[in-house]
Amino acid sequence: MSRNFSEAANQICILRLSALGDCCHALGAINNLKKEMPAAKITWVIGKNEHQLFKDVEDIEFHVVDKSNLIKAMLKIKQDLKGIKFDALLNMHASMSANLISTMISSDRKIGFNKARARDKQNLFCNEFIPAKKQQHVADGMIEFVNHLTNKNGHPVWEPINLKPEENEIKRYVDENKTTCVISPCSSQRYGKSYNRSWPIENFIEIIEYLLEQENMQVIVTGGLSQTEIEYSNSLDKKGFNEGFINRIGKTSIRGMAAIIKHSQFVISPDSGPAHIGTVMKKPVIGLYAMSNFDRSGPYHSRNWIIDKYPEALELFEGKKISNSKWGQKVKDPKAMQLIKVKEVKLKIDEVVSYVRKSD
């Protein structure tokens, strides 16, 4: 049973450690919480990599853990939060690591997903439960925690975050007099090569050439230092492009990449963290989706811009239809990304460029 205590000054603890995209979803819920409960003191227990992006978000006290060393993380949180009893713990991270860390956090109200929805037995570590809802976006699932406290029907809220000094640093090469497209070509490799959601580099090369044919256009490609990203970067450098192209793969931090997105006009990305940073920064995202369900985990406000081949890929590579598949079912064959055709992405580019130039 939820209780409305939104008018009181409460201490609320958010537990969401990772990943980057999921923390972007969590931020949408936290921003709504700040709006509905402005007197509340909010603490966020978060992973060290994700903290780099969000550390300057106002009115949140962060406690950072390295979940790769779970015992150390548990002891750190126990020490950091010693003597604090929270009015509510919102465990937005259904994992055993988060479950165990939650035992170090004192609160009479430990809120998590119910048995039907919880993973890794999260429900055994909670005493209040968010009921399962069918076919819900991850961000909508997280806002349910806030609605549980406020007895309201709120929605995720995102506002561009401050990224100083990175925003000053990128002014050296981001031309704000041009329409800037950020391309983040590679997905996370954390699930291994069988779930590599990156679109082929030859397709991106064709898209970059198409973008640079547009009047007053700048293209900035971002990425990290994974083997796939290094290979993509080498291919881009070998190709050579006209003025207006900048390769920043391996040359920017998470915050630097986010600052570039903030000062761009739109983003092209597969299902990965930068797509969701685009949502945080209120940018249209041309999402390249074939291996995961956009309706569950896509960039929240970019449905109009998505290339969605997931239903086709699910049937072709997994032999299933959405109607009889588990919500969140992944397609685990990288060839699924080849279902996304260059001409389809070009059409979306035309639509987005027209949209952002009318909006400026």
SULURTA-V968496 format. One record per residue. N is the residue number from 1. RES is the residue in three letters. SS is DSSP state (H for helix, E for strand, L for the rest). PHI is phi in whole degrees, -180 to 180 (none if undefined). Layout:
n->N res->RES ss->SS phi->PHI
n->N res->RES ss->SS phi->PHI
This chain:
n->1 res->MET ss->L phi->none
n->2 res->SER ss->L phi->-80
n->3 res->ARG ss->L phi->-126
n->4 res->ASN ss->L phi->-88
n->5 res->PHE ss->L phi->-127
n->6 res->SER ss->L phi->-70
n->7 res->GLU ss->L phi->-89
n->8 res->ALA ss->L phi->-90
n->9 res->ALA ss->L phi->-86
n->10 res->ASN ss->L phi->-114
n->11 res->GLN ss->E phi->-101
n->12 res->ILE ss->E phi->-117
n->13 res->CYS ss->E phi->-109
n->14 res->ILE ss->E phi->-101
n->15 res->LEU ss->E phi->-117
n->16 res->ARG ss->L phi->-148
n->17 res->LEU ss->L phi->-85
n->18 res->SER ss->L phi->-161
n->19 res->ALA ss->L phi->-87
n->20 res->LEU ss->H phi->-58
n->21 res->GLY ss->H phi->-64
n->22 res->ASP ss->H phi->-67
n->23 res->CYS ss->H phi->-70
n->24 res->CYS ss->H phi->-63
n->25 res->HIS ss->H phi->-61
n->26 res->ALA ss->H phi->-62
n->27 res->LEU ss->H phi->-61
n->28 res->GLY ss->H phi->-59
n->29 res->ALA ss->H phi->-71
n->30 res->ILE ss->H phi->-64
n->31 res->ASN ss->H phi->-62
n->32 res->ASN ss->H phi->-65
n->33 res->LEU ss->H phi->-60
n->34 res->LYS ss->H phi->-63
n->35 res->LYS ss->H phi->-70
n->36 res->GLU ss->H phi->-80
n->37 res->MET ss->L phi->-130
n->38 res->PRO ss->L phi->-63
n->39 res->ALA ss->L phi->-89
n->40 res->ALA ss->L phi->-72
n->41 res->LYS ss->E phi->-96
n->42 res->ILE ss->E phi->-108
n->43 res->THR ss->E phi->-115
n->44 res->TRP ss->E phi->-122
n->45 res->VAL ss->E phi->-89
n->46 res->ILE ss->E phi->-141
n->47 res->GLY ss->E phi->-71
n->48 res->LYS ss->H phi->-68
n->49 res->ASN ss->H phi->-69
n->50 res->GLU ss->H phi->-66
n->51 res->HIS ss->H phi->-60
n->52 res->GLN ss->H phi->-57
n->53 res->LEU ss->H phi->-76
n->54 res->PHE ss->H phi->-99
n->55 res->LYS ss->L phi->-61
n->56 res->ASP ss->L phi->-99
n->57 res->VAL ss->L phi->-65
n->58 res->GLU ss->L phi->-75
n->59 res->ASP ss->L phi->64
n->60 res->ILE ss->E phi->-133
n->61 res->GLU ss->E phi->-98
n->62 res->PHE ss->E phi->-96
n->63 res->HIS ss->E phi->-125
n->64 res->VAL ss->E phi->-103
n->65 res->VAL ss->E phi->-129
n->66 res->ASP ss->L phi->-104
n->67 res->LYS ss->L phi->-73
n->68 res->SER ss->L phi->-70
n->69 res->ASN ss->L phi->-121
n->70 res->LEU ss->H phi->-64
n->71 res->ILE ss->H phi->-61
n->72 res->LYS ss->H phi->-62
n->73 res->ALA ss->H phi->-63
n->74 res->MET ss->H phi->-62
n->75 res->LEU ss->H phi->-66
n->76 res->LYS ss->H phi->-63
n->77 res->ILE ss->H phi->-66
n->78 res->LYS ss->H phi->-59
n->79 res->GLN ss->H phi->-73
n->80 res->ASP ss->H phi->-60
n->81 res->LEU ss->L phi->-105
n->82 res->LYS ss->L phi->-59
n->83 res->GLY ss->L phi->85
n->84 res->ILE ss->L phi->-105
n->85 res->LYS ss->E phi->-114
n->86 res->PHE ss->E phi->-80
n->87 res->ASP ss->L phi->-69
n->88 res->ALA ss->E phi->-158
n->89 res->LEU ss->E phi->-111
n->90 res->LEU ss->E phi->-101
n->91 res->ASN ss->E phi->-89
n->92 res->MET ss->L phi->-83
n->93 res->HIS ss->L phi->-120
n->94 res->ALA ss->L phi->-84
n->95 res->SER ss->L phi->-149
n->96 res->MET ss->H phi->-66
n->97 res->SER ss->H phi->-59
n->98 res->ALA ss->H phi->-66
n->99 res->ASN ss->H phi->-56
n->100 res->LEU ss->H phi->-69
n->101 res->ILE ss->H phi->-63
n->102 res->SER ss->H phi->-62
n->103 res->THR ss->L phi->-70
n->104 res->MET ss->L phi->-91
n->105 res->ILE ss->L phi->-111
n->106 res->SER ss->E phi->-89
n->107 res->SER ss->E phi->-166
n->108 res->ASP ss->L phi->-76
n->109 res->ARG ss->L phi->-120
n->110 res->LYS ss->E phi->-109
n->111 res->ILE ss->E phi->-106
n->112 res->GLY ss->E phi->-149
n->113 res->PHE ss->E phi->-76
n->114 res->ASN ss->L phi->-75
n->115 res->LYS ss->L phi->-59
n->116 res->ALA ss->L phi->-67
n->117 res->ARG ss->L phi->-112
n->118 res->ALA ss->L phi->-67
n->119 res->ARG ss->L phi->-111
n->120 res->ASP ss->L phi->52
n->121 res->LYS ss->L phi->59
n->122 res->GLN ss->H phi->-55
n->123 res->ASN ss->H phi->-60
n->124 res->LEU ss->H phi->-73
n->125 res->PHE ss->H phi->-104
n->126 res->CYS ss->L phi->-128
n->127 res->ASN ss->L phi->-127
n->128 res->GLU ss->E phi->-135
n->129 res->PHE ss->E phi->-133
n->130 res->ILE ss->E phi->-89
n->131 res->PRO ss->L phi->-69
n->132 res->ALA ss->L phi->-69
n->133 res->LYS ss->L phi->-126
n->134 res->LYS ss->L phi->-74
n->135 res->GLN ss->L phi->51
n->136 res->GLN ss->L phi->-107
n->137 res->HIS ss->L phi->-67
n->138 res->VAL ss->H phi->-56
n->139 res->ALA ss->H phi->-64
n->140 res->ASP ss->H phi->-69
n->141 res->GLY ss->H phi->-64
n->142 res->MET ss->H phi->-73
n->143 res->ILE ss->H phi->-67
n->144 res->GLU ss->H phi->-60
n->145 res->PHE ss->H phi->-63
n->146 res->VAL ss->H phi->-68
n->147 res->ASN ss->H phi->-62
n->148 res->HIS ss->H phi->-62
n->149 res->LEU ss->H phi->-78
n->150 res->THR ss->H phi->-96
n->151 res->ASN ss->L phi->59
n->152 res->LYS ss->L phi->-118
n->153 res->ASN ss->L phi->-111
n->154 res->GLY ss->L phi->-79
n->155 res->HIS ss->L phi->-132
n->156 res->PRO ss->L phi->-59
n->157 res->VAL ss->L phi->-130
n->158 res->TRP ss->L phi->-122
n->159 res->GLU ss->L phi->-131
n->160 res->PRO ss->L phi->-54
n->161 res->ILE ss->L phi->-95
n->162 res->ASN ss->L phi->-77
n->163 res->LEU ss->L phi->-139
n->164 res->LYS ss->L phi->-90
n->165 res->PRO ss->L phi->-93
n->166 res->GLU ss->H phi->-59
n->167 res->GLU ss->H phi->-64
n->168 res->ASN ss->H phi->-73
n->169 res->GLU ss->H phi->-66
n->170 res->ILE ss->H phi->-74
n->171 res->LYS ss->H phi->-64
n->172 res->ARG ss->H phi->-66
n->173 res->TYR ss->L phi->-134
n->174 res->VAL ss->L phi->-87
n->175 res->ASP ss->L phi->-90
n->176 res->GLU ss->L phi->-77
n->177 res->ASN ss->L phi->-91
n->178 res->LYS ss->L phi->-114
n->179 res->THR ss->E phi->-82
n->180 res->THR ss->E phi->-106
n->181 res->CYS ss->E phi->-106
n->182 res->VAL ss->E phi->-99
n->183 res->ILE ss->E phi->-112
n->184 res->SER ss->E phi->-112
n->185 res->PRO ss->L phi->-77
n->186 res->CYS ss->L phi->-114
n->187 res->SER ss->L phi->-95
n->188 res->SER ss->L phi->-60
n->189 res->GLN ss->L phi->-102
n->190 res->ARG ss->L phi->-68
n->191 res->TYR ss->L phi->-97
n->192 res->GLY ss->L phi->90
n->193 res->LYS ss->H phi->-65
n->194 res->SER ss->H phi->-71
n->195 res->TYR ss->H phi->-125
n->196 res->ASN ss->L phi->-86
n->197 res->ARG ss->L phi->-90
n->198 res->SER ss->L phi->-74
n->199 res->TRP ss->L phi->-80
n->200 res->PRO ss->L phi->-57
n->201 res->ILE ss->H phi->-63
n->202 res->GLU ss->H phi->-64
n->203 res->ASN ss->H phi->-70
n->204 res->PHE ss->H phi->-64
n->205 res->ILE ss->H phi->-60
n->206 res->GLU ss->H phi->-65
n->207 res->ILE ss->H phi->-68
n->208 res->ILE ss->H phi->-62
n->209 res->GLU ss->H phi->-59
n->210 res->TYR ss->H phi->-65
n->211 res->LEU ss->H phi->-63
n->212 res->LEU ss->H phi->-72
n->213 res->GLU ss->L phi->-75
n->214 res->GLN ss->L phi->-74
n->215 res->GLU ss->L phi->-70
n->216 res->ASN ss->L phi->59
n->217 res->MET ss->E phi->-114
n->218 res->GLN ss->E phi->-124
n->219 res->VAL ss->E phi->-123
n->220 res->ILE ss->E phi->-121
n->221 res->VAL ss->E phi->-103
n->222 res->THR ss->E phi->-122
n->223 res->GLY ss->E phi->166
n->224 res->GLY ss->L phi->-102
n->225 res->LEU ss->L phi->-122
n->226 res->SER ss->L phi->-68
n->227 res->GLN ss->H phi->-60
n->228 res->THR ss->H phi->-63
n->229 res->GLU ss->H phi->-66
n->230 res->ILE ss->H phi->-63
n->231 res->GLU ss->H phi->-63
n->232 res->TYR ss->H phi->-63
n->233 res->SER ss->H phi->-61
n->234 res->ASN ss->H phi->-62
n->235 res->SER ss->H phi->-65
n->236 res->LEU ss->H phi->-67
n->237 res->ASP ss->H phi->-65
n->238 res->LYS ss->H phi->-66
n->239 res->LYS ss->H phi->-65
n->240 res->GLY ss->L phi->75
n->241 res->PHE ss->L phi->-127
n->242 res->ASN ss->L phi->-70
n->243 res->GLU ss->L phi->-56
n->244 res->GLY ss->L phi->114
n->245 res->PHE ss->E phi->-105
n->246 res->ILE ss->E phi->-133
n->247 res->ASN ss->E phi->-99
n->248 res->ARG ss->E phi->-112
n->249 res->ILE ss->E phi->-63
n->250 res->GLY ss->L phi->76
n->251 res->LYS ss->L phi->-118
n->252 res->THR ss->L phi->-134
n->253 res->SER ss->L phi->-79
n->254 res->ILE ss->H phi->-57
n->255 res->ARG ss->H phi->-68
n->256 res->GLY ss->H phi->-64
n->257 res->MET ss->H phi->-62
n->258 res->ALA ss->H phi->-65
n->259 res->ALA ss->H phi->-65
n->260 res->ILE ss->H phi->-62
n->261 res->ILE ss->H phi->-60
n->262 res->LYS ss->H phi->-58
n->263 res->HIS ss->L phi->-102
n->264 res->SER ss->L phi->-101
n->265 res->GLN ss->L phi->-107
n->266 res->PHE ss->E phi->-161
n->267 res->VAL ss->E phi->-127
n->268 res->ILE ss->E phi->-120
n->269 res->SER ss->E phi->-162
n->270 res->PRO ss->E phi->-74
n->271 res->ASP ss->L phi->-68
n->272 res->SER ss->L phi->-161
n->273 res->GLY ss->H phi->-53
n->274 res->PRO ss->H phi->-58
n->275 res->ALA ss->H phi->-61
n->276 res->HIS ss->H phi->-81
n->277 res->ILE ss->H phi->-64
n->278 res->GLY ss->H phi->-57
n->279 res->THR ss->H phi->-63
n->280 res->VAL ss->H phi->-57
n->281 res->MET ss->L phi->-87
n->282 res->LYS ss->L phi->62
n->283 res->LYS ss->L phi->-111
n->284 res->PRO ss->E phi->-63
n->285 res->VAL ss->E phi->-122
n->286 res->ILE ss->E phi->-84
n->287 res->GLY ss->E phi->-89
n->288 res->LEU ss->E phi->-103
n->289 res->TYR ss->E phi->-119
n->290 res->ALA ss->L phi->-144
n->291 res->MET ss->L phi->-103
n->292 res->SER ss->L phi->-140
n->293 res->ASN ss->L phi->-86
n->294 res->PHE ss->H phi->-56
n->295 res->ASP ss->H phi->-66
n->296 res->ARG ss->H phi->-96
n->297 res->SER ss->H phi->-142
n->298 res->GLY ss->L phi->-81
n->299 res->PRO ss->L phi->-58
n->300 res->TYR ss->L phi->-60
n->301 res->HIS ss->L phi->-104
n->302 res->SER ss->L phi->-118
n->303 res->ARG ss->H phi->-52
n->304 res->ASN ss->H phi->-65
n->305 res->TRP ss->H phi->-105
n->306 res->ILE ss->L phi->-80
n->307 res->ILE ss->E phi->-95
n->308 res->ASP ss->E phi->-113
n->309 res->LYS ss->L phi->-107
n->310 res->TYR ss->H phi->-60
n->311 res->PRO ss->H phi->-58
n->312 res->GLU ss->H phi->-66
n->313 res->ALA ss->H phi->-67
n->314 res->LEU ss->H phi->-60
n->315 res->GLU ss->H phi->-74
n->316 res->LEU ss->H phi->-72
n->317 res->PHE ss->H phi->-102
n->318 res->GLU ss->H phi->-115
n->319 res->GLY ss->L phi->68
n->320 res->LYS ss->L phi->-132
n->321 res->LYS ss->L phi->-108
n->322 res->ILE ss->H phi->-56
n->323 res->SER ss->H phi->-62
n->324 res->ASN ss->H phi->-120
n->325 res->SER ss->L phi->-112
n->326 res->LYS ss->L phi->-64
n->327 res->TRP ss->L phi->-63
n->328 res->GLY ss->L phi->98
n->329 res->GLN ss->L phi->-54
n->330 res->LYS ss->L phi->-101
n->331 res->VAL ss->L phi->-94
n->332 res->LYS ss->L phi->-110
n->333 res->ASP ss->L phi->-141
n->334 res->PRO ss->H phi->-57
n->335 res->LYS ss->H phi->-64
n->336 res->ALA ss->H phi->-60
n->337 res->MET ss->H phi->-65
n->338 res->GLN ss->H phi->-73
n->339 res->LEU ss->H phi->-69
n->340 res->ILE ss->L phi->-81
n->341 res->LYS ss->L phi->-97
n->342 res->VAL ss->H phi->-57
n->343 res->LYS ss->H phi->-63
n->344 res->GLU ss->H phi->-69
n->345 res->VAL ss->H phi->-67
n->346 res->LYS ss->H phi->-61
n->347 res->LEU ss->H phi->-63
n->348 res->LYS ss->H phi->-67
n->349 res->ILE ss->H phi->-60
n->350 res->ASP ss->H phi->-57
n->351 res->GLU ss->H phi->-65
n->352 res->VAL ss->H phi->-69
n->353 res->VAL ss->H phi->-60
n->354 res->SER ss->H phi->-60
n->355 res->TYR ss->H phi->-65
n->356 res->VAL ss->H phi->-71
n->357 res->ARG ss->H phi->-73
n->358 res->LYS ss->H phi->-71
n->359 res->SER ss->H phi->-79
n->360 res->ASP ss->L phi->-69
